[in-house]
Amino acid sequence: MLFHGVNQPSTRFPSDPSRWPEGGRLRVHYGQRVLWLPLSEGGRHLSPTELSVYRNVGDVEIDKLLDLLEDDSGRPVQPGQDVLARVMDASSLPPKASGLEQALHAFHRKYTDIPSWADTEQLKRGQDVFSAYLPAIGLSLYYRSLVPGFSIPPLA
Protein backbone atom coordinates (compact mmCIF):
# COMPACT_ATOMS: atom_id res chain seq x y z
CA MET A 1 0.00 0.00 0.00
CA LEU A 2 1.36 3.40 -0.94
CA PHE A 3 1.53 6.26 1.54
CA HIS A 4 -1.28 8.74 1.14
CA GLY A 5 -0.97 11.88 3.25
CA VAL A 6 -4.71 12.38 3.77
CA ASN A 7 -5.59 8.71 4.31
CA GLN A 8 -4.31 8.55 7.87
CA PRO A 9 -6.24 7.24 10.89
CA SER A 10 -6.18 10.69 12.50
CA THR A 11 -7.97 12.20 9.48
CA ARG A 12 -10.67 9.50 9.33
CA PHE A 13 -12.76 9.79 12.47
CA PRO A 14 -16.45 9.76 13.44
CA SER A 15 -18.20 13.12 13.33
CA ASP A 16 -19.84 12.39 16.70
CA PRO A 17 -17.35 13.43 19.44
CA SER A 18 -18.81 10.86 21.86
CA ARG A 19 -17.33 8.12 19.64
CA TRP A 20 -13.81 9.61 19.74
CA PRO A 21 -11.16 7.97 21.91
CA GLU A 22 -10.87 9.47 25.38
CA GLY A 23 -8.43 12.37 25.33
CA GLY A 24 -8.92 12.99 21.61
CA ARG A 25 -9.73 16.48 20.37
CA LEU A 26 -10.29 18.05 16.98
CA ARG A 27 -7.55 20.30 15.62
CA VAL A 28 -7.69 22.22 12.37
CA HIS A 29 -4.32 23.15 10.92
CA TYR A 30 -3.93 24.60 7.42
CA GLY A 31 -7.49 23.57 6.66
CA GLN A 32 -6.90 19.92 7.57
CA ARG A 33 -9.09 18.43 10.32
CA VAL A 34 -7.22 16.02 12.57
CA LEU A 35 -8.32 14.02 15.58
CA TRP A 36 -5.48 14.80 17.97
CA LEU A 37 -4.69 12.02 20.41
CA PRO A 38 -1.42 12.30 22.33
CA LEU A 39 1.03 9.40 22.25
CA SER A 40 0.85 9.21 26.05
CA GLU A 41 -2.86 8.35 25.72
CA GLY A 42 -2.44 5.72 23.00
CA GLY A 43 -2.48 8.04 19.98
CA ARG A 44 0.11 8.99 17.39
CA HIS A 45 0.81 12.62 18.22
CA LEU A 46 3.70 13.93 20.29
CA SER A 47 3.39 16.91 22.60
CA PRO A 48 6.04 19.67 22.48
CA THR A 49 7.61 18.17 25.62
CA GLU A 50 7.80 14.72 24.05
CA LEU A 51 9.24 16.19 20.83
CA SER A 52 11.92 18.20 22.65
CA VAL A 53 13.86 14.97 23.30
CA TYR A 54 14.35 14.57 19.53
CA ARG A 55 15.23 18.19 18.71
CA ASN A 56 18.94 17.78 19.45
CA VAL A 57 19.41 14.28 18.09
CA GLY A 58 21.89 14.40 15.26
CA ASP A 59 24.75 12.52 13.71
CA VAL A 60 26.84 11.27 16.62
CA GLU A 61 29.97 10.78 14.51
CA ILE A 62 30.06 14.31 13.09
CA ASP A 63 29.08 15.73 16.49
CA LYS A 64 32.19 14.10 17.99
CA LEU A 65 34.29 15.50 15.14
CA LEU A 66 32.84 18.99 15.71
CA ASP A 67 33.63 18.70 19.43
CA LEU A 68 37.25 17.76 18.59
CA LEU A 69 37.51 20.73 16.21
CA GLU A 70 36.13 23.00 18.93
CA ASP A 71 38.60 21.63 21.48
CA ASP A 72 41.46 22.16 19.01
CA SER A 73 40.62 25.77 18.13
CA GLY A 74 39.06 26.79 21.43
CA ARG A 75 35.84 27.95 19.78
CA PRO A 76 32.89 26.24 18.08
CA VAL A 77 32.78 25.79 14.33
CA GLN A 78 31.25 28.96 12.90
CA PRO A 79 28.70 29.26 10.09
CA GLY A 80 30.56 29.39 6.80
CA GLN A 81 33.52 27.32 8.00
CA ASP A 82 33.96 24.32 5.73
CA VAL A 83 34.46 21.25 7.91
CA LEU A 84 34.63 18.98 4.87
CA ALA A 85 37.54 21.02 3.46
CA ARG A 86 39.33 20.51 6.76
CA VAL A 87 38.68 16.76 6.52
CA MET A 88 39.99 16.71 2.93
CA ASP A 89 43.11 18.69 3.89
CA ALA A 90 43.86 16.32 6.77
CA SER A 91 43.36 13.27 4.56
CA SER A 92 46.20 14.30 2.27
CA LEU A 93 48.66 14.63 5.17
CA PRO A 94 50.38 11.67 6.78
CA PRO A 95 48.55 10.68 9.98
CA LYS A 96 49.90 12.54 12.99
CA ALA A 97 49.69 11.61 16.63
CA SER A 98 46.98 14.12 17.54
CA GLY A 99 43.51 12.80 18.23
CA LEU A 100 42.02 15.37 15.88
CA GLU A 101 44.16 14.32 12.92
CA GLN A 102 43.40 10.65 13.55
CA ALA A 103 39.67 11.39 13.81
CA LEU A 104 39.74 13.40 10.56
CA HIS A 105 41.59 10.57 8.79
CA ALA A 106 39.19 7.93 10.12
CA PHE A 107 36.17 10.02 9.10
CA HIS A 108 37.56 10.50 5.58
CA ARG A 109 38.42 6.81 5.18
CA LYS A 110 35.00 5.68 6.37
CA TYR A 111 33.13 7.76 3.81
CA THR A 112 35.47 7.43 0.82
CA ASP A 113 36.42 3.74 0.88
CA ILE A 114 33.97 1.57 -1.07
CA PRO A 115 32.99 -1.45 1.06
CA SER A 116 33.86 -4.91 -0.24
CA TRP A 117 30.17 -5.90 -0.39
CA ALA A 118 29.27 -3.04 -2.76
CA ASP A 119 28.40 -4.11 -6.31
CA THR A 120 30.24 -1.51 -8.39
CA GLU A 121 28.57 -2.68 -11.61
CA GLN A 122 25.14 -2.07 -10.11
CA LEU A 123 26.29 1.33 -8.84
CA LYS A 124 27.44 2.18 -12.37
CA ARG A 125 24.06 1.12 -13.80
CA GLY A 126 22.31 3.30 -11.21
CA GLN A 127 24.49 6.26 -12.17
CA ASP A 128 23.70 5.67 -15.85
CA VAL A 129 19.95 5.57 -15.16
CA PHE A 130 20.18 8.72 -13.07
CA SER A 131 22.16 10.52 -15.79
CA ALA A 132 19.76 9.38 -18.52
CA TYR A 133 16.61 10.50 -16.70
CA LEU A 134 17.99 13.53 -14.83
CA PRO A 135 16.43 16.13 -17.16
CA ALA A 136 12.95 14.61 -16.84
CA ILE A 137 13.34 14.18 -13.09
CA GLY A 138 14.49 17.79 -12.72
CA LEU A 139 11.63 19.18 -14.79
CA SER A 140 9.01 17.15 -12.98
CA LEU A 141 10.36 18.21 -9.59
CA TYR A 142 10.55 21.84 -10.67
CA TYR A 143 7.16 22.16 -12.32
CA ARG A 144 5.12 19.65 -10.34
CA SER A 145 6.30 19.98 -6.77
CA LEU A 146 8.98 22.50 -5.86
CA VAL A 147 7.51 25.65 -7.40
CA PRO A 148 3.90 24.96 -6.35
CA GLY A 149 5.02 23.73 -2.92
CA PHE A 150 7.10 26.80 -2.15
CA SER A 151 4.51 29.14 -3.67
CA ILE A 152 1.92 28.19 -1.08
CA PRO A 153 3.05 29.95 2.14
CA PRO A 154 1.52 27.50 4.66
CA LEU A 155 3.37 24.60 3.04
CA ALA A 156 6.73 26.34 2.63
N, C-alpha and C positions, 0 to 999 in steps of 0.2 A: 504494500500500500504506500502510495506517495504521500509526502507531507503536504498538508493543505492548511494554510495559516488560519482560515476561518472555521475549519472543521475540527475544533478542539472541544473537549468536554466542557471547558469553562464558558464556551460561547453557545452551547446547546443545553438549555436548562428550562424547567417548567416556568410558565408565566406566573403561576400561583406561588407567592413567597412561602406559604405554609409547607410546600413540598420541597423547599430548598434544604440542603444539609444545615445542621445547626452551626451557627457561626458564619454562614455564608451571607454575603451582601452584594448588591448590584453596584457595579462601578461602570461609568461611561467615560471612556478615554479616547479621544480623537474619533468620536462617533461610533466606537465599537462598544457594545454592551457585553460585560463580562461578569460572571458570577464569581466573586472574589472569596476564596476560602483559603485561609492561611495554612501553610505546611504544618504548623504546630497543631492544627485541628483536623488533619487528615487531607488537606487540599494540596494544591500544586503551587501556591504563591508564597513567596518569601517576603517577610516584613523588612523594612530598612535595617533593623538590628540584625536580622538573620543574614542579610546580604552583605553587611559591613565586614564579615569574616572573609569574604571572597574578594573584596576590593583591592587588597594588597598582595594577592597571590600572583606570582609571576613566574618567570623562568629562573629556577634556583641556580642553575649553572652560570648564567650571565650576571645574576645578582651577586654571586660570589666574586666574579671577575671585576665587577664594578666596585665592590668593597675593597678588593686588592688595589685597584687603581686609585681609589680615594686614599687608602692608607699610604700609598707610595708618594702621591703628590700633596697630601695633607688637606685636600679639598675635594668635594664631590665632583663627578663628571658634569660639566656644564652643557646646557643646550648648544648645539652646534659643534661640539667636539666629536670627532669621528673615532669611535672606539674600534671599529673594524679596521681603519687605517693603522691604528696602533697595533692591532693583532697581526696585520699583514707585515708591518715593519719588523716586529719581533720574530716572525716566522722565518725571515730571511737571515737573521743573525744566528750564530751558533748558540745553543742553549747555555745560559749562564746559571750561576748558583742561586740567584734570587728566586724567591717563591713566585713573584710576579712574572718573571720571564718564563719560568716553567709552566705556569698556569696559562699564559698567552700561547706558548707552543702547544700545549695539550689541547687547548680550545681549537686552535687552527687545525691540528692534525685530525681531531675528531670530526670536524665538519668539511674537510677537504679530501680525506682518504675515502675511496669507494670501498664499501664492505665486500668481502669475498662472496657473499650470498647474492649480491646484486647481479641481475641479468643485464649486461651492458647492451646486448642486441635489442632487448625489449625497450630499454631506455632510449636507444637510438630511434626505434620505431615510434615511440611516443613523441620524441622531439620532431620527427618528420611529420606526424599527424598534426601536431600543434602548429608547426610552421605552415603547413598546407592550408589549414583552416583558420589561421589567425585573423586574416582580414574579415571574414564573415563573423567570427566570434566578436571581434572588436566593434564592428558595426551594430551587431545585435545588442551588445551591452550598451553601446552609446545611445542608440535610438530607442531601445525598448525598455531599458531599466535605469541607467544612470541619470540621463537628463530628466525624464519624468520624475524619478525618485527624488532628486535633489531640487526639483522645481516646486515640489509640494512642501511648504515649510514644516508642517507637523511631522513629516516623515524624515526630513533631513536633519 
